[in-house]
Every structure is written in structure tokens, then in C-alpha cells.
Amino acid sequence: MLIGKTQWPGTLTKKGMFSVKSAYHVLEDEAQTKHVVQKGESSNIQRKGESTIWKKIWRLPGPPKIKQLLWRVAHNSLPFKLNIKRRGIFLDTKCPVCARFDEDGAHCFLKCKAVRQCWRELGMESFRTQILTAPTAEECIMEVMKLENHARIMVAVLLCRWWDVRNKVNVGELMPSSQETVWAVVSLAQDILKDEDNTPPHRRPQKSRNGQCLRCII
């Protein structure tokens, strides 16, 4: 419809017509402008940080499934019980594995009694406590990326494997023993490391004299 003197500034289409779509675009532009003014350059910094962590995850050797899981852990986008509750869905928020505490990312991967046993049997308890000190999910994954290559791969594989275990228990399947889980983690990690060793030299990241990846430095 045509708008007279009471029209909203900027809500007309090119043909001088008012539409819900044109008004929506105005409101969206205003919201985006306020967001940029309030946050200044922080949004650019955040995007740069996200790009950095994604590059680190993507360079990790191994199947895409593991990389995608790490990305989702960093963004706290996995369907943990507490995450589902925050979306307004009523449910029991207890951990499906231990049934003792509310389930969030930290509990699922680092604090649950069953997963702690796997960390210990893998000889990675010190890495678990190191990662647990990070204040956010993204910083937890950044701590994982800082580990040396073998430990980084082992932790990544454990997180992926444990998420599979958790999902099976969540739908009523029997949970494998910690020995079975650890064996699966070690087996896959060894395969990944073996494949990495067999990668042709021209496809490997270049190294500087101190062992750092030149692409990371640049």
C-alpha cells in the first residue's frame, strides 16, 4: 500500500510501496548498526579468533568427524542436557552416563566419573586437569590445540569416542567398559598417526628450525 506523510523513513520499496519485507530490512539495519557501535572492533576480533581456532582444528590430522566435533565443542553447540533445557524443553538434566550431576560440556568430557577413568587409563590425567582450567568451551579446545601432536590427537579422538559412548547410553544401549573405550581410542589414534607419517613430504606443513609450523607463524 502507499504511505502518506506518516510513512517510516526508509521503509518504502523502490516503487514507493510499503511492505513488511522493507520494514524488516530497516529494523535489521538499525539493530546491526547498534551492535557495531556498542562492540566497536570486538566483533572483528571475535571473527578473527574463530578463524584462528578453525584453522588449528582443520589442520589436525584425522577424519572430518573428529574436527567437526571439536568445532561444536568449542561453540558449545552439542545437545547436552543443560543446553536442551535452556531452549525451553523440560527434561531430566542429569548426566545419562553417571546419573549424578547435571550434564554440560565440562561434565560430559572432563568431570564425569566414567570419562575420568578413561583419561587415567590413557595416562592423560595431567592433560585433563590442564584443559579443565580453561574458563570457556572455546578456550578448552584451544588448550587441546596447544598440546604436542601425539597428545593432541589422543585427546581429540577420546572426545569424539566418548561422545559416541554417551549417545549410545542416552538411548538405552549398554555402555562399553573403560578398557574397551580406551582400546578404541588408542587404535584410532595410532592409525591417524601412522597415516600422518606416511603423508608425502610435499604435502606436510613446512617446519622452521625450532619445529614450529611456518604457516602458523605467518
C-alpha positions, 0 to 999 in steps of 0.5 A: 500500500502507499504511505502518506506523510506518516510513512517510516523513513526508509521503509518504502520499496523502490516503487514507493510501496510499503511492505513488511519485507522493507520494514524488516530490512530497516529494523535489521539495519538499525539493530546491526548498526547498534551492535557495531557501535556498542562492540566497536572492533570486538566483533572483528576480533571475535571473527578473527579468533574463530578463524584462528581456532578453525584453522588449528582444528582443520589442520589436525590430522584425522577424519572430518568427524573428529574436527567437526566435533571439536568445532561444536565443542568449542561453540558449545553447540552439542545437545547436552542436557543443560543446553536442551533445557535452556531452549525451553524443553523440560527434561531430566538434566542429569548426566545419562552416563553417571546419573549424578550431576547435571550434564554440560560440556565440562561434565560430559568430557572432563568431570564425569566419573566414567570419562575420568577413568578413561583419561587415567587409563590413557595416562592423560590425567595431567592433560585433563586437569590442564584443559579443565582450567580453561574458563570457556568451551572455546578456550578448552579446545584451544588448550587441546590445540596447544598440546604436542601432536601425539597428545593432541590427537589422543585427546581429540579422538577420546572426545569424539569416542566418548561422545559416541559412548554417551549417545549410545547410553542416552538411548538405552544401549549398554555402555562399553567398559573403560578398557574397551573405550580406551582400546578404541581410542588408542587404535584410532589414534595410532592409525591417524598417526601412522597415516600422518607419517606416511603423508608425502613430504610435499604435502606436510606443513613446512617446519622452521628450525625450532619445529614450529609450523611456518604457516602458523607463524605467518 
